[in-house]
Amino acid sequence: MFRSVCLRCKRPESHCLCASIPALAPRTRVVVLQHPSEARHPLNTARLAVLGLAGARLLVGERYTPQDWMAPGYAPHLLFPGPGARVLGQGMDGGEPAQPIQLIVPDGTWTHARKLVRLNPELAALPRVMLQEGLASRYRVRHADIDGALSSIEAIVHALNAIEAPASFDALLDPFERMIDLQIEGMGEHLYARHHLMRKPRR
């Protein structure tokens, strides 16, 4: 049976999230580099993040050039852990840098995100920033491939909150929470409990 889809959020019109998407204007610019496999996933949180942030862009592919993320007047930083990565909230929050940040966010599973970085040496060479440890995901309907992983929209919110403190971008999570509620409603509480609440944790 054909279901009409919202052209903006790409969700079925019966589950459209547009009314929950805020209009936020951070000083930081966000560029999401999305692995093609993630672009096909129905629970695509990076798209919601980009829709709610002025100046944000989403690009789909596996190989990129600096022209894809460079922007005059912005200092590009890769949001990805690794050697030399600065922890956001430790020395970067509070005072603003000389140039606003162009935050480059690889999007996909950790396997896909690592592949994006590996396939693009110029991307891997960018200054890196990472989130503080101990952040908990609220993504109740999708299992991460490693413990402690966040959805892309959660990672972007935490990064923006750290970079632009004391400003808050928590409103960007409103459509994310709405999407989760609708997903749980659609599968039913019993099925949700069996597949998510009763799932054995990793060891």
C-alpha positions in Angstrom: 0.0 0.0 0.0 1.4 3.4 -1.0 1.9 5.9 1.7 2.5 9.6 0.8 5.7 11.0 2.2 6.5 14.5 3.4 8.9 16.1 0.9 10.8 17.9 3.7 11.4 15.4 6.5 11.0 12.3 4.2 8.7 10.6 6.8 5.2 9.3 6.0 2.8 12.2 6.1 1.0 10.5 9.0 4.2 10.6 10.9 5.5 14.0 9.7 8.0 15.6 12.1 8.2 19.0 10.6 6.0 20.6 13.3 8.6 19.6 15.9 11.7 20.8 13.9 13.0 24.1 15.4 14.7 26.9 13.5 18.1 27.4 15.2 20.9 29.6 14.0 24.2 28.6 15.6 27.4 30.5 14.9 28.9 27.1 14.1 28.1 25.6 10.7 27.4 21.9 10.4 28.3 19.7 7.4 27.1 16.1 7.6 29.0 13.6 5.3 26.6 10.7 5.2 27.4 7.2 4.1 25.0 6.0 1.4 23.8 3.1 3.6 22.7 5.5 6.3 20.8 7.7 3.7 18.5 4.7 3.1 17.7 4.1 6.8 14.2 5.2 7.8 15.4 6.4 11.2 17.8 9.0 9.8 18.6 11.5 12.5 21.2 13.5 10.6 18.5 14.8 8.2 16.5 16.1 11.1 19.5 17.9 12.5 20.3 19.6 9.2 16.7 20.7 8.8 16.7 22.4 12.2 20.0 24.3 11.8 20.5 27.4 9.6 23.4 26.9 7.2 23.7 23.2 7.8 24.3 20.8 4.8 24.0 17.1 4.3 26.1 15.4 1.6 25.7 11.7 0.7 28.7 9.7 -0.6 31.9 7.9 0.2 34.5 10.1 -1.3 34.7 13.9 -0.8 37.0 16.8 -1.6 37.9 19.8 0.6 35.5 21.9 -1.6 32.7 19.9 0.0 33.3 21.2 3.5 35.5 24.4 3.1 33.7 27.7 3.6 35.3 31.2 3.7 35.6 32.5 7.2 35.1 29.1 8.9 37.6 26.9 10.5 36.9 23.2 9.6 37.0 20.7 12.5 36.2 16.9 12.2 33.9 15.6 14.9 35.6 12.2 15.3 37.7 10.6 18.0 41.3 9.9 17.4 44.9 10.9 18.2 45.1 14.6 19.0 41.4 15.1 19.2 40.4 18.0 21.6 37.6 17.2 24.0 34.8 19.7 23.5 34.0 21.5 26.7 37.7 21.5 27.7 39.2 24.7 26.5 36.9 25.3 23.6 33.7 26.4 25.3 33.2 29.9 26.7 35.4 32.1 24.6 34.8 32.0 20.9 37.6 31.1 18.5 38.9 33.8 16.0 36.8 32.1 13.3 33.6 30.2 13.8 33.8 26.5 13.3 32.7 24.4 10.4 31.8 21.1 12.1 32.3 18.1 9.8 30.2 15.1 11.0 30.7 11.7 9.4 27.3 9.9 9.6 26.6 6.2 9.6 27.4 3.2 11.8 30.9 3.4 13.4 32.1 1.0 10.7 30.8 3.3 8.0 32.1 6.5 9.7 35.6 5.0 10.1 35.5 4.1 6.4 34.6 7.6 5.4 37.5 9.0 7.3 39.9 6.3 6.0 38.8 6.9 2.3 39.3 10.6 2.6 42.8 11.5 3.8 42.2 15.3 3.6 39.2 14.8 5.8 41.3 12.7 8.3 43.9 15.4 8.3 41.5 18.1 9.7 41.8 19.2 13.4 39.7 16.8 15.4 37.3 17.3 18.2 35.4 14.7 20.2 32.7 14.6 22.8 33.2 14.1 26.5 33.0 10.5 27.7 30.0 9.2 29.6 27.2 10.7 27.5 24.1 8.5 27.3 22.0 8.0 24.2 18.2 8.4 24.3 17.9 6.4 21.0 15.5 3.8 22.4 14.6 2.1 19.2 17.9 1.5 17.4 20.8 -0.6 18.7 24.3 1.0 18.4 27.1 -1.2 17.1 29.4 -0.1 20.0 28.5 0.7 23.6 28.1 4.3 24.4 27.5 5.4 20.8 25.2 8.4 20.2 22.9 9.1 17.3 24.2 11.8 14.9 21.6 14.3 16.1 22.5 13.7 19.7 26.2 14.1 18.9 25.6 17.3 17.0 23.5 18.8 19.9 26.2 17.9 22.5 28.9 19.4 20.2 27.0 22.6 19.6 26.2 23.0 23.3 29.9 22.7 24.2 31.2 24.9 21.4 28.6 27.7 22.0 28.1 27.5 25.7 26.1 28.8 27.5 23.7 28.7 24.4 21.6 25.5 24.3 20.5 23.6 21.2 18.5 20.9 23.0 15.4 21.9 21.1 17.0 20.1 18.1 16.1 16.9 19.9 12.4 17.6 19.8 11.8 15.9 16.4 14.1 13.1 17.5 12.0 12.4 20.6 8.8 12.6 18.6 10.2 10.1 16.0 11.1 7.6 18.7 7.6 8.0 20.3 5.9 7.3 17.0 8.2 4.3 16.3 7.3 2.8 19.7 3.6 3.5 19.2 3.8 1.8 15.8 5.5 -1.4 17.0 3.4 -1.6 20.2 4.6 -1.6 23.8 4.9 -5.4 24.0 7.1 -5.7 20.9 9.2 -2.7 22.0 9.8 -4.2 25.4 10.7 -7.6 24.0 13.2 -6.2 21.4 14.6 -3.2 23.3 13.9 -3.2 27.1 14.6 -6.9 27.6 17.6 -7.0 25.4 20.7 -8.4 27.1 23.5 -5.8 27.4 26.8 -6.3 25.7 29.6 -7.7 27.8 
